[in-house]
Amino acid sequence: MATAATLDTGTDPLDGFRKDVREWLAAHFPASLRGKDGSLSALEGPSAPSDDERAWQQAMGEKGWGVPTWPAAYGGGGLNRAEARVLSEEMARIGAWNPIGGMGVMMFGPTLLEYGSEAQKLEHIPAIAKGEVRWCQGYSEPGAGSDLASLQMFAEDRGDHYLVNGQKTWTSGGQWADKCFALVRTDKTRKHEGISFLLIDMKSPGVEVKPIRLISGSSPFCETFFTDVQVPKGNLVGEEGQGWTIGKRLLQHERQNLSGGGASAARLFQVSPLADMAKQYRGDDGGKVSDSDLRMRIVRHEMDKRAFALTLRRAAIEAKSAQGPSAATSIFKNVGARITQDRAELAIEIMGMNGLGWEGAGFTDAELEQTRTWLWGKAVSIYGGSSEIQNNVIAKRILGMLDHQ
């Protein structure tokens, strides 16, 4: 009779899959891209990809491994959680990065998989999985930011289509997007219940996009105007009046990713260059940094960053077993924003005057980039829902501190 000892072969049931992943990556990931982390879906806008970048994106898209746990029926990888973890580990081992990303992956795709019709999934998910379509988010308006439910962009029922009029602001990547997922008002008599979730083609007549220039010098956000834009009825996700529920669910996915809980979470485990930076700018001839307070704060930052990364990893596993992210993403969003901004402030402090350059001689490219990164980081605690809004969510939905009015 076989015993537990004789049955234990000492082999990992995922060894075969890991071997297949290694062989596939060796055959398809271009060595020239190793460690560059040059996602083709960066918020700063599409740049002309190299031949190797284009080939890598196509290979990952056809395999479905850009969205490894999405259903294979819609172009995803169809992997389970353990297999997806193996894929992530093997990609990290060789310095490979995921070329499939953007708002379609981090926000809209997971939401559509949950709320969309079968026809909508078949139409939109495969293109997202291959990185063929860029999406933008139509939520905030000039008079509806923190109080998003006050939005006024109106979609009038015209029988076989909606006629959309209104304005959105802070539309990230709107000038480069092909399509927009938007919250619109379909009933002016009700606040939350009068909101619907609509998909809009950004190439439609009547859509006008105006980029907004930020203090960092970049223009990833836009004002977007909609004037008599015709949208087919088939582009309504869910039912009329269900937009607020769908929109909130999408925000949970957004906060999960903005906090670092998405595909970029592995970056939090990487050693920060702050220590090397301190040796370069604040160290003596041997690289010794005499400022004990600075040393302590760098170490504390690294400890916070890595503890946060471990928490995100655990939460991601729990979220998948619990059918998606929870209100805890508001905590992650706030902590992630603080860690990001702390790092930028530390870098500027370490560089001193070298970290405050904008242009001209006397500054390296890395120093000029750090200045812009520091300024860009000021928005991290605002976009995706400000820290104050996240605190309200935490108080009400996690701590149970409900208003009694």
N, C-alpha and C positions, 0 to 999 in steps of 0.2 A: 504494500500500500504506500502510495506517495505521501511524503511528509511536506510540511511547509518549506523545510530546508531544501528538499530535493526539487521542489517546484520553483524555487526562487533562482532564476537564471542570472540575476545580477544585471540584466539589461533594462534600459529605459524603453518603454513602449513607444516613445517619441524618437528613438534613435534613427529609425528608418526615415521618418519625415525630416529630421534634421539633416541627414545625409542628402536627401533630395533637394532641400533648400540650399545647401552649400553648393551642390553641383549646378543648380539653376542660376544662383547668384554669380558663380564663377564664369558661367557662360554668357550672362547678360549684363552684368554691371561693369561699365567701362572703368578701367583703372585710372583714367585721367580725372574722374570725378571723385575719387576717394577722399573722404574727409571734407569736401567742400561745402556740403549742406546747402546747395544752391537750388532750393525749391523753385519750381517754375511758376508757383502760384503766390509769390510774395506780394504783400499788400502794396508795395511801392509801384506795382504795375508790371505788365509783361515786358520782358526784354527778349531780344532775338536769341533763342536757344542755340547752342552749338549742336553739331551733328550727334555728338555723344549724348547730350542732354535729351535731344529729341528721341533718340533710340531707346534710352533708358525709360523715359516716360511711356513710350509706346509699349515696351516690354512689360512694365509693371501694370499698365492699364489693361492689356490683353490677358494677363494672368489674373487680374482682379486683386492683386496684393497691395494696391494702393489703399484699398478699403478691405482689409483681410477678413473681417468678421461679417461683412454684409453678405446677404444671400447670393449664391452663385446665379440664381435665376435672373437677377437684375444686374449682373456684371461684377459682383463682388467676389471675394476669395472663397467664401463659404467655409472658412476655418473656424474651429472652436477656439476657446480662450487659450488653452494650452498651446495649440499650434501657432496661434498669432504671437504668443510670447516667444516661441522658438524663432519665428521669422524675425521678430524685432531684435533678438539677441544675435542672430547670425548677421543681420545687416549692420548692427553696431560693431561687430567683431572685425568687419572689413572696411568700416568707414563709409558704408552705403547710407543713403538717405531716401526718404519717400518723396517722389516727384509729384504725387497726386495730393492736392490739398485745396485750400481756399474755403470760402463760405459754404460751397456746395457740400463739402465733406464734413466740416466742423459743425455746421448748424442745420442747413436745410435738408440734406440727405437723410440724417437720422430721424428728423421730424416727419418727412414725407413717408418714410418706411412705416411709421406708426399711424399716421392719419390720412395718407393719400389713398386714392382709389387705385385699383389694379392698373387701369389705363395710365394714370399719372405716374405710377412707379415705373412702368415699362417705357414710358416716354422720356422721363428725366433721369432716373437713377443710373442707367448704363453710361450716359454721357458724362455724368459726374464721376463715376468710377474710373473712366478713362482720361479724365482731365480735359475733356473737349469743350466744356461750357463753363464760363465764369458767371457766378451769381453775386448779386449784391443785396443788401438788406434795406427795405423801405419801412422804417419804424418811426424814428423821431421826426417831429415837425417843429417849426419855429415856436409854436405855442403849446407843444406837447412833447416835453422832454422827460423830466422826472415824473410828471403825471401823464404817462403815455396814453392812458385811456381817454384823454381829452382830444385825441387826434380828430381832425376834421376832413381829411382827404376823402372825398365821397365817390362811391361807385353806384351810379344810377342804373337800375334795371331797365334795359331796353329790349327785352324779349330774348333774343338769342345771344346777347352780349351785354357787358357793362360799359357805361361811359364814365371814365374816371377823370376827375378834376381835383387838383390840389397840389401840395408841395411837401417834399420830404427834405430833411437836412441831415448832415453828417452821414451821407450815404457813402460808406467806405468802398472805394474802388468803383464807384458808379460810372466813371468815364471809360472804364475798360470792360465793364460787365456786358454780358449778352442778355441776361435775364435778371429779374428782380422778384424776390418774395416780399410781399408788402401787406401791412395791416391797413385796411380801409374801412370806412364807415358805410354800412349799407342801410342803417336805420338811424335817423337823427333824433328819434324820440327816446332812445335808451342809450346809456353810456357804455358799459362793458358788453352788454348783450347785443349792442348794435354794431359790433366790429366783426369783420370777416377777413379771411386769409386768402389773398389773391396773388396769382403769378402773372407777371407783366413782362412782355418782350421789350427790352430796352431799345430795340430798333423800330418800335412802333411810331407812326406819325404822332406828334404832339408831346414826345418825351424830350426834354432839354436838360442837359447836365452842365453845371458850372463848378469846377474844382475850387476848393478853399485852400489858400496857402497858410501853412502853420508856422509857428515860430522856429521850428526845426528846419525850415526851408523846403519841406516836402509838401505835396498836395494830394494825400490819399483820400481825403474826405471831400464830399461835394454837396451842393444844393441841387436838388432834382425837381424839375417842374413837370407836371402832367396836365395837358390841356386837351380836353375832348379825346382822350386816348381810349380806343375801343379794345376791350379785352373779352375773349370768348368765355361763355359760361363754363366751359369745361375746365377753365383755369382756376375755378374756385376749389380750394382744398377744404374738405369737410363740408359742413353746412353753413348757410348764412347765420351769423350770430355766434359761431363757434370760434371765431378768430382769436378772441382773447385767451381762450384755453390753449389753442394751438400755439399762439405766440409766446405764452409763458413757458410752454414746454421747450420751444426752440431756444429761449433764453437760458434755460438750464444747460442745454448742450453747449451754447456759446460760452457760458461762464466756466464750464468744465474745461474747455479748450483754452480759453484766455488765461486761466490760472496755471496752465501747464499740464493739465490732466489729459490732454489729447496726445497726438502722435509726437509732439515735441517734448513730452515729459522726460524722455531719456536725457535731454540736454542738461537737466538739473543735476544729474549725477556726474557730469564732467567737471574737472577741476577748473575753478575760475582763474583767469590770468591776473587777478588782483595781487596775489603774492609776488609774482614776477614783476608786476608793474611797480609795486612798492620797493622792491630791490633796485629797480632801474632808476626811479625818480627820488627815492628817499633813503636809499642805502649808501653805505660807505664804499670804499674801493673793493671790499670783499663782498658787498651785497647785504651786509648786516643792517637791519632797520632798528635804530636805537629808540624810536618812539614806541614805548610799550603800549600806550593807549591805542594807537593805530593798529599795532599787531593784534591786540585783543579784539578790536572791532572787525578785523578781517577774518579772524578765526570764528568769531560769533556768527558772521554772515555765512561762512561756509557750513557751519553746523546747522543754522536755520534752513539753508537751502537744501541740504541733504535730508534733514528730517522731514521737510515739506515734500520732497520727492518720494520718500518712502510712504508717507501718508497718502499721496496721490495714487501711488501704485496700488495700495490696499483698497482705497476707495473705488478705483476703476474696476477692480475685481468684484467688489461688493455691488457696484452699480449694474454690472452685467447680469449678476444673479438676481438682482431686484428689478429687472426690466428698466434700466436706464438711470440717469443721474437724478439726484434728489435736491432738496433745498440747501443741502450742505455745500453745493457748488458756490453759494454766496460767500461762505467762509473761505473757500479756496480762492475765490476771486480776490478778496481783500488781502489775504496773506500773500498771494502771488504778486499782487501789485506792490505791496510793501517791500518784499524782497527785491523785486526788480528796481524800484526806486532807490532803495538803500545801496544797491550795487553801483548804480550810476553816480550817486552822491559820493560814495567812497572813491570811485575812480577819479572824479574831478578833484577831490581833496588831495589824493595822492599826486596827481599831475601838477597841481598848483596852477600857475599862470599858463602852463603848456596845455591845460585842459580847457582853456577859455577862448581859444582861437576860433575865428570864423572863416578867414581866408588870408591869403598872402604868405610871404616868406616867413621863415622862423618856426613853422609848425609842420609836423609830419602829417601824412594822410591819415594815419591812425588817430592822431590827436584831434584833427578836425572832425573825424567821424565820431569820436567820443563826445565832443561838444554837442553834436546833433543828436546823438543817442540819449544824452542827458536831458536835452530839451524835449525830445519825443517822449521820454518816459514820464513826463508830467501828465500826459493824457491817460496813462495806464489805469489810474484810479478814477477815471471819468467814463471812458467808453466801455460799452458792455454793461452799463448800469453803474452809476457812481458808488463810491464807498458808502455814502450815506444811504442810498437806496438799498444796498446789500445789508446794511445794518438793520434796516427796517424789516427786511425779509427774515433775517436771522432772529430778530426779536419776536416776530409774530409766528413764524412757522417752525422754528426750532425750539425756542425758549418758551413759547406759549404766552408771550406777553401781549395779549390781545387788548385792543381798545374797548373800553366799556363806556359807551356814550349813549 
